[in-house]
Amino acid sequence: MKTAHRPALPPRDQVCRPAAVLFDRDGTLVHDVPHNADPDRVSVIPGVREAVRLVREAGIATGVVTNQSGIGRGLLTHEDVRRVNARVDELLGPFDVWVYCPHRPGFGCPCRKPRPGLVTDASRRLGVRPDACVVIGDIAADVLAARAAGAEGILVPNAATRPAETAAEDDPAPDVLTAVRRVLARPCPGGQGGLERGRPV
């Protein structure tokens, strides 16, 4: 079977890579099951395994930042969310950090995306600056939370993404694997290599 040609990644010392890549969970890493409390219903989106593997092989920290308003709505418990998160870790390998917001919309918390709290908390736990992080997600709240924290946000639209959210982005990625490959292949400004944003290579 003929396979599509994929350009080789440039040498590591010729690219500028983030210190961490933070992923949204539902609709980005795994298929969205609203307010899911059942680990058996967790299903990885195609291409995500390879994307996460590439990030780890590049020596970049990984994390997940996710809104889980089902807790605030009384539909989930913290333990439900932890069990589902643990299943994601089993399927994709353990992420370096998990941060979730349990609050319902309108609660006024600083953590619920599009506010920056999840991103700043994740970066703090990883010991990197927020502006050394890239956030990948499937809705505008993900990229807006990233930018509010000073990080880069990359939108990967799906069927649940509003057309206006996709249109507002200059260069949305068609899938998570493409988004990750873009990040890993990004040249340093002025051709200077050898440093990640936020820490030495």
TORNUGU-180038 format. One line per 10 residues: their letters; for each residue x negated, y, z of N, C-alpha, C. Coordinates in nm, 3 decimals. Each point is the difference from the previous one (the first is absolute). Layout:
a) X,Y,Z,X,Y,Z,X,Y,Z; ...;
***
This chain:
mktahrpalp) -0.085,-0.120,0.000,0.085,0.120,0.000,-0.088,0.124,0.000; 0.029,0.093,-0.086,-0.080,0.122,-0.010,0.029,0.092,0.118; -0.104,0.052,0.061,0.016,0.091,0.113,-0.038,0.140,-0.040; 0.061,0.099,0.066,-0.028,0.140,-0.032,-0.142,0.035,0.046; -0.067,0.082,-0.079,-0.135,0.044,0.035,0.008,0.102,0.113; -0.086,-0.020,0.101,-0.007,0.094,0.111,-0.139,0.060,0.003; -0.010,0.131,-0.003,-0.133,0.060,0.004,-0.069,-0.031,0.131; -0.131,-0.022,-0.008,-0.078,-0.027,0.121,-0.008,0.124,0.087; 0.000,-0.021,0.132,-0.016,0.113,0.091,-0.144,0.050,-0.007; -0.022,0.131,0.007,-0.135,0.052,-0.002,-0.075,-0.038,0.127;
prdqvcrpaa) -0.135,0.009,-0.002,-0.077,-0.031,0.121,0.046,0.084,0.117; -0.008,-0.058,0.120,0.051,0.066,0.120,-0.066,0.135,0.023; -0.130,0.014,-0.034,-0.068,0.125,0.029,0.036,0.110,-0.099; 0.091,-0.028,-0.094,0.043,0.101,-0.096,0.145,0.042,0.021; 0.062,-0.048,0.105,0.140,0.034,0.025,0.017,0.059,0.139; 0.107,0.077,0.016,0.036,0.055,0.131,0.124,-0.073,0.049; -0.015,-0.073,0.108,0.108,-0.081,0.050,0.047,0.051,0.135; 0.126,-0.022,0.033,0.050,0.043,0.130,-0.055,-0.089,0.111; 0.012,0.046,0.122,-0.037,-0.081,0.115,0.109,-0.100,0.034; 0.125,0.029,-0.037,0.112,-0.090,0.031,0.109,0.015,-0.104;
vlfdrdgtlv) 0.067,-0.111,-0.028,0.121,0.001,-0.082,0.114,-0.045,0.089; 0.101,0.084,0.011,0.118,-0.028,0.082,0.117,-0.029,-0.092; 0.068,-0.109,0.023,0.112,-0.041,-0.084,0.132,0.016,0.075; 0.103,0.041,-0.070,0.137,-0.017,0.048,0.029,-0.150,-0.002; 0.096,-0.043,0.081,0.030,-0.144,0.004,0.109,-0.040,-0.098; 0.124,0.043,0.027,0.116,-0.048,-0.075,0.011,0.070,-0.135; 0.003,-0.079,-0.107,0.006,0.055,-0.134,-0.137,0.029,-0.058; -0.105,-0.015,0.081,-0.136,0.023,-0.048,-0.082,-0.128,0.012; -0.015,-0.052,0.121,-0.069,-0.127,0.020,0.093,-0.119,-0.019; 0.121,0.012,0.055,0.097,-0.111,-0.005,0.133,0.054,-0.052;
hdvphnadpd) 0.078,-0.091,-0.055,0.132,0.037,-0.049,0.084,0.054,0.116; 0.074,0.106,-0.028,0.076,0.067,0.104,0.125,-0.079,0.036; 0.005,-0.044,0.125,0.121,-0.059,0.058,0.043,0.096,0.109; 0.107,0.078,-0.019,0.034,0.105,0.097,0.010,-0.052,0.144; -0.073,0.067,0.089,0.002,-0.033,0.144,-0.025,-0.149,0.024; -0.102,-0.050,-0.065,-0.029,-0.144,0.007,-0.054,-0.039,0.138; 0.064,-0.099,0.061,-0.045,-0.055,0.128,-0.046,-0.145,-0.014; -0.002,-0.052,-0.123,-0.028,-0.141,-0.023,-0.132,-0.016,-0.077; -0.105,-0.049,0.064,-0.128,-0.019,-0.070,0.011,-0.091,-0.122; 0.096,-0.092,-0.001,0.015,-0.091,-0.113,0.049,0.071,-0.127;
rvsvipgvre) 0.049,0.122,0.016,0.048,0.076,-0.116,-0.107,0.092,-0.059; -0.120,-0.006,0.055,-0.109,0.082,-0.051,-0.054,-0.061,-0.128; -0.006,0.080,-0.106,-0.047,-0.046,-0.131,-0.093,0.105,-0.059; -0.122,-0.040,-0.032,-0.102,0.093,-0.049,0.029,0.038,-0.145; -0.013,0.126,-0.031,0.019,0.051,-0.136,-0.117,-0.046,-0.088; 0.025,-0.043,-0.122,-0.108,-0.046,-0.088,-0.111,0.105,-0.016; -0.123,-0.046,0.002,-0.115,0.086,-0.016,-0.055,0.058,0.129; 0.078,-0.006,0.106,-0.041,0.062,0.127,-0.115,-0.077,0.063; 0.004,-0.133,-0.005,-0.109,-0.078,0.060,-0.135,0.040,-0.059; -0.006,0.010,-0.132,-0.126,0.038,-0.065,-0.039,0.142,0.037;
avrlvreagi) 0.098,0.089,0.006,-0.028,0.139,0.034,-0.062,0.012,0.138; 0.058,-0.067,0.098,-0.052,0.006,0.137,-0.137,-0.066,0.007; -0.016,-0.109,-0.073,-0.130,-0.067,-0.002,-0.109,0.092,-0.055; 0.030,0.073,-0.106,-0.099,0.091,-0.058,-0.039,0.110,0.098; 0.097,0.052,0.074,-0.031,0.102,0.099,-0.095,-0.055,0.105; 0.030,-0.119,0.050,-0.085,-0.059,0.103,-0.140,-0.032,-0.053; -0.007,-0.052,-0.121,-0.130,-0.033,-0.059,-0.086,0.124,-0.020; 0.065,0.115,-0.016,-0.074,0.124,-0.014,-0.046,0.056,0.134; 0.033,-0.068,0.109,-0.041,0.044,0.133,0.083,0.114,0.055; 0.122,0.015,-0.051,0.088,0.108,0.040,0.103,-0.053,0.099;
atgvvtnqsg) 0.025,0.075,0.107,0.098,-0.040,0.100,0.141,0.002,-0.059; 0.086,-0.085,0.053,0.138,-0.007,-0.045,0.096,0.021,0.117; 0.114,0.059,-0.029,0.102,0.020,0.102,0.137,0.007,-0.061; 0.101,-0.008,0.085,0.139,0.011,-0.043,0.069,0.107,0.083; 0.072,0.089,-0.068,0.077,0.105,0.067,0.144,-0.011,-0.049; 0.093,-0.026,0.090,0.135,-0.035,-0.044,0.107,0.058,0.091; 0.104,0.055,-0.059,0.119,0.041,0.074,0.086,-0.123,0.029; 0.040,-0.016,0.124,0.087,-0.113,0.039,0.115,0.054,0.083; 0.088,0.076,-0.066,0.110,0.066,0.070,0.103,-0.098,0.054; -0.007,-0.126,-0.043,0.094,-0.099,0.054,-0.009,-0.012,0.150;
igrgllthed) -0.118,0.031,0.056,-0.014,-0.004,0.146,0.086,0.110,0.062; -0.016,0.121,-0.050,0.078,0.112,0.052,0.149,-0.013,-0.025; 0.037,-0.073,-0.104,0.142,-0.021,-0.032,0.060,-0.117,0.079; -0.082,-0.071,0.074,0.048,-0.115,0.076,0.013,-0.127,-0.080; -0.061,-0.005,-0.119,0.010,-0.116,-0.088,-0.119,-0.094,0.014; -0.108,0.049,0.057,-0.124,-0.076,0.017,-0.056,0.027,0.138; -0.089,-0.089,0.044,-0.078,0.025,0.120,-0.146,0.020,-0.042; -0.081,0.053,0.091,-0.143,0.011,-0.028,-0.059,-0.138,-0.028; 0.046,-0.100,0.073,-0.053,-0.135,-0.022,0.036,-0.052,-0.139; 0.122,0.031,-0.049,0.038,-0.037,-0.137,-0.101,0.056,-0.100;
vrrvnarvde) -0.031,0.129,0.015,-0.092,0.066,-0.093,-0.139,-0.062,0.010; -0.044,-0.028,0.121,-0.133,-0.059,0.017,-0.007,-0.139,-0.063; 0.108,-0.077,0.009,-0.002,-0.135,-0.059,-0.005,0.008,-0.152; 0.073,0.094,-0.058,-0.004,0.019,-0.146,-0.138,0.049,-0.042; -0.056,0.094,0.076,-0.134,0.050,-0.031,-0.103,-0.113,0.007; 0.017,-0.086,0.099,-0.092,-0.113,0.015,0.008,-0.093,-0.121; 0.119,-0.017,-0.055,0.016,-0.083,-0.119,-0.070,0.064,-0.120; 0.009,0.131,-0.012,-0.072,0.069,-0.107,-0.150,-0.023,0.016; -0.049,0.010,0.122,-0.141,-0.028,0.026,-0.037,-0.143,-0.041; 0.087,-0.096,0.028,-0.027,-0.138,-0.037,-0.012,-0.016,-0.151;
llgpfdvwvy) 0.085,0.071,-0.074,0.004,-0.014,-0.145,-0.109,0.078,-0.071; -0.043,0.111,0.059,-0.094,0.090,-0.068,-0.133,0.013,0.073; -0.017,-0.073,0.107,-0.120,0.017,0.080,0.022,0.115,0.096; -0.062,0.000,0.117,0.032,0.103,0.099,-0.044,0.139,-0.043; 0.090,0.094,0.014,-0.033,0.141,-0.022,-0.071,0.053,0.124; -0.082,0.102,-0.021,-0.079,0.054,0.111,0.085,0.078,0.099; 0.111,0.055,-0.045,0.087,0.075,0.089,0.143,-0.004,-0.053; 0.094,-0.007,0.093,0.143,0.013,-0.030,0.055,0.115,0.083; 0.075,0.089,-0.064,0.067,0.107,0.072,0.142,0.013,-0.057; 0.100,-0.001,0.088,0.137,0.015,-0.051,0.076,0.101,0.084;
cphrpgfgcp) 0.099,0.063,-0.065,0.089,0.094,0.068,0.132,-0.069,0.028; 0.044,-0.004,0.127,0.124,-0.069,0.033,0.123,0.090,-0.003; -0.017,0.126,-0.033,0.108,0.098,0.018,0.092,0.008,-0.121; 0.125,0.029,0.026,0.098,0.018,-0.107,-0.020,0.137,-0.065; 0.049,0.019,-0.122,-0.008,0.132,-0.064,0.070,0.105,0.086; -0.056,0.118,0.002,0.059,0.108,0.077,-0.040,0.003,0.145; -0.079,-0.095,0.045,-0.042,-0.004,0.140,-0.095,0.115,0.034; -0.075,0.043,-0.101,-0.091,0.113,0.022,-0.138,-0.040,0.048; -0.037,-0.128,-0.015,-0.131,-0.045,0.044,-0.107,0.049,-0.096; -0.126,0.003,0.043,-0.108,0.042,-0.089,-0.054,-0.114,-0.087;
crkprpglvt) 0.049,-0.123,0.022,-0.061,-0.114,-0.068,0.077,-0.047,-0.124; 0.130,0.021,-0.006,0.075,-0.054,-0.111,-0.041,0.068,-0.131; -0.040,-0.081,-0.097,-0.032,0.055,-0.131,0.125,0.069,-0.057; -0.013,0.119,-0.056,-0.118,0.065,-0.058,-0.085,0.083,0.096; 0.025,-0.005,0.131,-0.091,0.068,0.092,-0.133,-0.077,0.006; -0.105,0.064,0.045,-0.134,-0.060,-0.013,-0.042,-0.094,0.112; 0.082,-0.017,0.105,-0.046,-0.067,0.120,-0.053,-0.141,-0.019; 0.065,-0.081,-0.085,-0.048,-0.136,-0.021,-0.139,-0.001,-0.064; -0.021,0.090,-0.094,-0.128,0.004,-0.070,-0.111,0.048,0.092; 0.028,0.104,0.077,-0.104,0.050,0.091,-0.029,-0.101,0.111;
dasrrlgvrp) 0.102,-0.070,0.046,-0.021,-0.101,0.104,-0.083,-0.116,-0.054; 0.033,-0.047,-0.121,-0.075,-0.110,-0.060,-0.146,0.039,-0.022; -0.024,0.120,-0.050,-0.138,0.043,-0.025,-0.077,0.011,0.131; 0.068,0.050,0.105,-0.066,0.010,0.131,-0.040,-0.138,0.052; 0.090,-0.095,-0.013,-0.030,-0.136,0.049,-0.114,-0.064,-0.079; -0.012,0.036,-0.127,-0.106,-0.054,-0.083,-0.131,0.075,0.016; 0.005,0.116,0.065,-0.119,0.079,0.020,-0.047,0.074,-0.123; 0.096,0.039,-0.086,-0.033,0.077,-0.120,0.087,0.126,-0.005; -0.041,0.095,-0.081,0.080,0.121,-0.016,0.121,-0.028,-0.089; 0.112,0.068,0.024,0.115,-0.019,-0.089,-0.033,0.031,-0.146;
dacvvigdia) -0.087,0.100,-0.024,-0.031,0.033,-0.138,-0.094,-0.101,-0.065; -0.040,-0.102,0.074,-0.078,-0.110,-0.057,0.088,-0.120,-0.030; 0.133,0.020,0.006,0.095,-0.110,-0.022,0.080,0.021,-0.129; 0.042,-0.111,-0.056,0.097,-0.002,-0.110,0.122,-0.077,0.049; 0.118,0.054,-0.026,0.125,-0.066,0.037,0.072,-0.041,-0.127; 0.041,-0.125,-0.009,0.072,-0.052,-0.116,0.140,-0.041,0.045; 0.102,0.054,-0.068,0.137,-0.031,0.036,0.095,0.015,-0.116; 0.126,-0.039,0.022,0.096,-0.007,-0.110,0.102,0.113,-0.002; -0.003,0.090,0.099,0.095,0.112,-0.001,-0.073,0.129,0.036; 0.068,0.111,-0.024,-0.063,0.131,0.022,-0.044,0.018,0.144;
advlaaraag) 0.075,-0.055,0.096,-0.037,0.016,0.140,-0.140,-0.050,0.028; -0.044,-0.103,-0.071,-0.133,-0.055,0.020,-0.108,0.099,-0.044; 0.014,0.052,-0.120,-0.102,0.092,-0.050,0.006,0.135,0.072; 0.119,0.042,0.040,0.011,0.126,0.074,-0.062,-0.012,0.138; 0.017,-0.114,0.065,-0.063,-0.021,0.130,-0.152,0.003,-0.014; -0.050,-0.063,-0.107,-0.144,0.001,-0.024,-0.050,0.143,-0.015; 0.064,0.076,-0.083,-0.047,0.136,-0.028,0.014,0.091,0.122; 0.105,-0.022,0.079,0.017,0.079,0.122,-0.113,-0.027,0.099; -0.058,-0.121,-0.007,-0.111,-0.036,0.089,-0.135,0.039,-0.059; -0.002,0.044,-0.125,-0.125,0.032,-0.067,-0.057,-0.115,-0.079;
aegilvpnaa) 0.074,-0.110,-0.010,-0.044,-0.117,-0.075,0.051,0.008,-0.144; -0.044,-0.092,-0.081,0.050,-0.012,-0.137,0.117,-0.098,-0.001; 0.103,0.031,-0.076,0.113,-0.090,-0.015,0.017,-0.044,-0.143; 0.024,-0.128,-0.021,0.024,-0.056,-0.133,0.136,-0.068,0.000; 0.086,0.042,-0.091,0.134,-0.057,-0.011,-0.002,-0.119,-0.095; 0.060,-0.112,0.045,0.022,-0.117,-0.085,0.150,-0.022,-0.006; 0.067,0.056,-0.099,0.146,-0.006,-0.003,0.053,-0.141,-0.023; 0.120,-0.023,0.051,0.072,-0.124,-0.029,0.146,0.036,-0.025; 0.086,-0.099,-0.003,0.141,0.026,-0.032,0.068,0.088,0.104; -0.053,0.003,0.122,0.060,0.079,0.107,-0.051,0.145,0.002;
trpaetaaed) -0.103,0.029,-0.077,-0.058,0.134,-0.001,0.090,0.093,-0.080; 0.032,0.115,0.054,0.083,0.096,-0.071,-0.075,0.056,-0.121; 0.068,0.012,-0.115,-0.067,0.053,-0.119,-0.067,0.136,0.024; 0.062,0.084,0.081,-0.059,0.131,0.028,-0.131,-0.013,0.076; -0.011,-0.101,0.085,-0.124,-0.021,0.074,-0.113,-0.042,-0.094; 0.033,-0.088,-0.094,-0.099,-0.042,-0.098,-0.041,0.117,-0.089; 0.098,0.078,-0.044,-0.028,0.113,-0.089,-0.086,0.106,0.067; 0.007,0.008,0.133,-0.076,0.102,0.072,-0.148,-0.032,0.010; -0.038,-0.125,-0.031,-0.140,-0.043,0.009,-0.069,0.012,-0.135; -0.122,0.052,0.002,-0.074,0.017,-0.124,-0.041,-0.133,-0.061;
dpapdvltav) -0.037,-0.097,0.083,-0.052,-0.125,-0.053,0.036,-0.118,0.090; 0.128,-0.035,0.009,0.036,-0.116,0.081,-0.060,-0.127,-0.059; -0.026,-0.097,0.085,-0.057,-0.127,-0.046,0.112,-0.100,-0.027; -0.015,-0.084,-0.102,0.106,-0.097,-0.030,0.012,-0.112,0.101; -0.109,-0.026,0.076,0.002,-0.106,0.100,-0.113,0.025,0.099; 0.002,-0.075,0.109,-0.100,0.020,0.106,-0.140,-0.036,-0.048; -0.012,-0.104,-0.080,-0.131,-0.039,-0.049,-0.062,0.110,-0.086; 0.079,0.061,-0.085,-0.052,0.110,-0.081,-0.041,0.117,0.088; 0.079,0.031,0.102,-0.034,0.110,0.091,-0.134,-0.027,0.067; -0.020,-0.121,0.048,-0.125,-0.034,0.067,-0.117,0.006,-0.097;
rrvlarpcpg) 0.018,-0.052,-0.121,-0.109,0.005,-0.098,-0.039,0.144,-0.033; 0.097,0.088,-0.007,-0.032,0.141,-0.023,-0.087,0.055,0.113; 0.039,-0.031,0.121,-0.075,0.051,0.116,-0.143,-0.052,-0.001; -0.016,-0.128,-0.029,-0.133,-0.062,0.006,-0.090,0.045,-0.115; 0.058,0.044,-0.110,-0.079,0.038,-0.117,-0.022,0.150,-0.012; 0.044,0.075,0.097,-0.003,0.146,-0.010,-0.144,0.052,0.008; -0.045,0.078,-0.100,-0.137,0.054,0.006,-0.012,0.113,0.100; -0.119,0.016,0.053,-0.027,0.110,0.091,-0.007,0.132,-0.076; 0.047,0.111,0.057,-0.013,0.130,-0.066,-0.146,0.032,-0.026; -0.027,0.049,-0.120,-0.136,0.039,-0.033,-0.093,-0.115,-0.021;
gqgglergrp) 0.054,-0.124,-0.004,-0.084,-0.115,-0.025,-0.082,-0.045,0.118; 0.028,0.053,0.119,-0.077,-0.038,0.118,0.067,-0.119,0.067; -0.074,-0.108,0.016,0.053,-0.119,0.063,-0.063,-0.024,0.134; 0.043,-0.112,0.063,-0.066,-0.042,0.122,0.071,0.037,0.128; 0.110,0.075,-0.005,0.074,0.032,0.121,0.148,-0.024,-0.022; 0.061,-0.065,0.097,0.145,-0.002,0.006,0.045,0.131,0.061; 0.127,0.032,-0.020,0.053,0.118,0.066,0.019,-0.032,0.148; -0.086,0.054,0.085,0.020,-0.018,0.142,-0.103,-0.086,0.068; -0.079,-0.079,-0.075,-0.104,-0.079,0.065,-0.099,-0.047,-0.106; -0.125,-0.034,0.038,-0.097,-0.044,-0.098,0.035,-0.135,-0.060;
v) -0.040,-0.023,-0.124,0.015,-0.130,-0.063,-0.112,-0.091,0.049;
***
